[in-house]
Amino acid sequence: MSSNSSSATTTATSLEKTEIFHGSESVINTVLQFASKTKNRIDACVDNTRPALVIENEQLRKCFTDAKNAGTRSRCITEVTAENIPYCKELLQIVNELRHLNGIKGNFYLSESEYLSPATFHEKGKPASQIIYSNVKEIVEHQRYIFETLWNKSIPAKDKIIEIENEIEPEFLEVISDYKKAAEIYVELARSLKKEGLFLLSDSKAMIRADKLGIIPHLKDPLS
């Protein structure tokens, strides 16, 4: 991969390199080359503005569509919002799997051997003005670990789209290890009872702790 607008840092292995490409046109060309060279997989983690860019940019859309048609497996994580749902629905046709994760801010792309990441802030609907490219094995493996961690925390985009369109309160499970925070939630739950509640206590000590927190009176009289 080469560009007249790049700066490069060569690693100890001459075939491995890290480069920065400057200019929106160069950024787009770098992404296109990245996708066209990939044979096995493309993994992308992008913020909520990027689905619109991929769908509205004819070159990017065609490139990722061609990659999928050629047998490249593509996974993408983004934040599905009420504003980008139409683009996410179209993106579902371009990638093999699309998932949702709240609050994604950064963007990066991975193939089996390469890594890309916009290096500057970008305007909505426009590509970044700089992008980092690397095929250094350690960098690719590190970013692969990050992607898989985020992937395991994400949910299918289709489920999030249904939640938003039907105004369904999202369900979640959280393990709280902080005792003080857990106690506050415990008390608030007891106070919020209107009619009926079921508390499962492991032993008599748990009952004593619940009494000290002031939960028992709320269980006796939920309307208090």
N, C-alpha and C positions, 0 to 999 in steps of 0.2 A: 504494500500500500504506500503510495507516495503522493506528495502534494507540494506545490510551490510555497504554500503558506503553512509551514509546519516547523516545529522545533522538536528535536529528538534526543532522547537519552538512551544510549546503547548499553545493555547489561553485559555481564561477563561472557555470556553466550552470545555470539555474534548474530545468531538467527532470532534472538529475542530482542524486542525493542518496545519502548514506550514513546508515543508521540502526541503532540498537541496540534490540532488543526484549527486554523483561524478563518472566520468568515462564514456566513450562513450557507452559502453555496458549497463551500468546502465541507461543512458539517453534513449537509444532505448527501453529498457524494460519498463521504466516508461511511455513512449508514447504509447507503445503497450497495457499496462494495462489500461491506460486512455481511449483509443479508444474502447477497448473490453468491458469495464464496462458501457460505455455511452449508454443510451437507446433512448433518444429523439433527441439530437442535438449535433453537433460538429461545432464550429466556429473557424476558423484559420486565423491569419494575419501573413503572412510570407514574407521575402524578396525574391529577384529574383533568389536566389540560391537554395531555398528550393523545388520548383517543381521537379528539377532534383533528389534531394535526395529521395523524396517520390516515384518517378517512378523507380529509379534504385535500391532502397533497397527493396528486395522481401518481407521481413517481413512487412515493413510499407505499401507497396502497397496492400498486401493481407489484412492487418488489416483494412485499410480504405475502401477497396472494400467490405469486409464482413460486415462492419458497415452499409454501404449504402444499401446492399442487405437485411439486417435485418430490414430496415425501419428507420434507423437513418438519420435525415436530416442534411446535411453537407453544410456549406458555407465557402468559402475561398477567401481572398483578397491577391493579390500579385502584383508585378510590372511585367507586361508583357514586354519583350524586344525581340529584333531580335534574341538574342542568346538562350532564353529559350522557344521560341514558340513551338517547337516540344514537350517539356515536358508539357507545358500548354495545348496543344491539348489533350494529354493523360490524364491529370488531369481533364479535362472536363468530361471524362467518369467515373471518380471515385467519384467526388463530385456532389452535386445537383446544386450548383451555384458557379461560379468562376468569380471574378471581378478584375479589374485593378485599381491601384492607384499609381501615380508617387512617387518615392523617399522613399518607405518603407524601413526602416532599421532594426527595431526590429522584434521579432517573439514571438507570444503567441497563446495558444490554450485554448478554453473554451468548457465545456459541460454545462449541466443544473446546475451542482453543484460543478464543479472543474475547476481549472486554472493551466496551465503549461506555463513556459517561460524559454528558454535557458538563463543561467546566464552568459555565457562567449561568446567571439567572436569565430566564427567557420570558418573553411576552406571551400572553395567551394566544395560541394559534400560530405562533412563529417559532422557527427553530432557534436553538442557542447559537451564539456567535463563536463559541469555542467548544471543542470536544476532545476528550482524552481517548487515545487508542493504545491498547497494550496486548501483547501476546506472551508476556512473561508468565511462566507457569504458576509461580507462587501467587501472583496477583489474581489470575483467573481462578485458581483454587479457593483463594480467600473470598472472592466475590461470589463464587458458587455456594459456599457455606452460608453467606449472608442471604442469598436468594432462597435457598432451601428452607432456612429458618423462617423467613417471611412467608413463604409459600405454605408452610405447615400451620401458620397462624391465620391465614386468609380463609375466606369462604367463597363458594361458587358465585360468580357475578349474577347468574340467573336468580339465585335466591335473594340477593340484595335488591335487584331490580323489582322483584315481586313485592318485597317489603316496602319499597318507596312508593310504587305505583298504587299499592293497596293500603298505604298508611298503616302498616303493621309495626307495632313496637318490636324492635329486634330483641331476640333472646340471646343470652350469653351466660357462660359459667365462669366464675372467677374464684380462684383459691386465694384467700387472704391470710397471710402469715403474720401480719402485724397485729399483736394482741389488742392494742388500744383501738385501732381501726375496727377490728372484728367486734369488740365490745360495743362500740358506738352503733354499728349496724345492727347488732343483736338487740339493743335497747330500742332503737328506732323502729325495728320490725315489730316488736311487742306493742309499742305505742300506736302503731298504725292499724292494729287490728280493729275491725268494725263489728264482726259477728263471730268468727270462729278461726282458730289457729291450732296447728299441731306442732309441738316441740318434742323432739326425741333427745333425751338426756342419757348419757352413757352410764352414769352412776350417781350416788348420793352427793359426791363432791361437786359434780356438775350442777346439781340442784342448789347446793349452797352458794356456788359462784353466781348462779342466776339470781338468787335471792339478794345477794350483796349488790348486784347491779341494778336492783329495783325492778326486775322483770316480773316477778310473781304477782304483784298487785295488778298489773295490766292484764295478766291472764285470768285473774279472778273476776275482774270487771273491765272488759274491753272498752267500755264507753267512758272510763275515768280519764 
